[in-house]
Amino acid sequence: MDFSLSDNSRDYLSRVQDFIDQHIAPYESNYRKENQRFNAGPNWREWQVPPHVAELKAMAKKAGLWNLFLPDAELGQGLSTLEYAPIAECMGHSLLAPEIFNCNAPDTGNMEVLYHFGSAAQKARWLEPLLEGDIRSVFCMTEPDVASSDATNMQTTITAQGDEWVINGRKWWSTGLGHPDAKFAIVMGLTDEDADKHRRHSMVIVPLDTAGVHIERMLPALGEYDAPYGHGEVVFDDVRVPKDHIIVGPGAGFKIAQGRLGPGRIHHCMRAIGAAERALDMFIERGTSRIAFGQPLLKLGGNTERLADLRVAIDQARLLTLHAAWQIDKVGAMQAIKAISSIKLVAPQVLQRVVDETMQLYGGAAMCHDTPLPDLLAVAKSLRIADGPDAVHRATIAKTEVRAWQERMNER
């Protein structure tokens, strides 16, 4: 295994870093203030994107720093999963950067679904404007009335009636639902309850202006509404879409989900590592510049040892994530399931640990938005739920380990 940067990856990484340093980082504090001014409170119908965001996106697109996540030389920049991973880490230093480069969730995942599984008509109508950044999208999977950590529990129904699909159900934590440019959702639901449990569900494209789509509210995540994207609760009440809005066909939902979630988790985890690096820089800066009891904070209370442990933890998480990226490129997401589950377990935990220790050094300043620490903590904790609870990842890892052990025993 060789995780060294390719020439292509090194070039894009340098250009992305320069763009962040010159254009995004200087704007971040103003972005938060503007976002609070434009988008205060839960009234998502009045949310708007601060105007400078569109200007930065246009600059990034003109610079060729656009759709970097997509391994297609025409629609994206042709980077493999492993090549993109360090670039995603670089973006993770900033809470705004992924959007500026059109590399933000949930749109990247939806673009990957349409790129790999969409029909020609679906690509023309939905993928192309997403790739251009003209519209935004939503992914509706989690439901409030079932244990969504087991996705086979989904109760939303997608029923065939004539030349239409009829959707009924309730979804929540649907990221992006409050965005003023959100135009459609990919909805996962039950199409055949008598089929094998991983062939019961399907994904359909639902334009958000379709009759029967009722957005009820945006949900605050740890007290923040995450405007202008938001995480919404939405009801589908006899929503009708044409038959050609199904992706692949009935029963393909889990197959598509695995294809969507594999590379997307690499992106999440590498961004988490980038965020952890930012928090670690803040740990060192605070620890060396603040004096208490006659000494720098770094020299008190075991903070030097904590710094060393955090450094090692980040580096371990990075290597594990790069290994998962390498596996996806070599054998595909389905065959890399243990590696993917491992990074989903480890990377958010490491970010949360680094942020928590850094907050201890910052004291009261860490509790408000004078620093990015509250947002970084929210990202870490949210990932540990949005990407599935730790227990599920551990169960997947353990199951694959037992299976591998049994195969080894049978070969003897």
Secondary structure, DSSP 8 states (H G I E B T S, - for coil): ---S--HHHHHHHHHHHHHIIIIIGGGHHHHHHHHHHHS-SS-GGG----HHHHHHHHHHHHTT-SSTTS--TTTS----HHHHHHHHHHHHT-SSHHHHTT--TTHHHHHHHHHHH--HHHIIIIIHHHHHTS-EEEEE---TTS-TTSGGG---EEEEETTEEEEEEEEEEEETTT-TTEEEEEEEEES-TTS-TTSSEEEEEEETTSTTEEEEEE--BTTB--TTT-EEEEEEEEEEEEGGGBSS-TT-HHHHHHHHHHHHHHHHHHHHHHHHHHHHHHHHHHHHH-EETTEEGGGSTTHHHHHHHHHHHHHHHHHHHHHHHHHHHHH-TGGGHHHHHHHHHHHHHHHHHHHHHHHHHHGGGGGSTTSSHHHHHHHHHHHHHHT--HHHHHHHHHHHHHHHHHHHHHH-
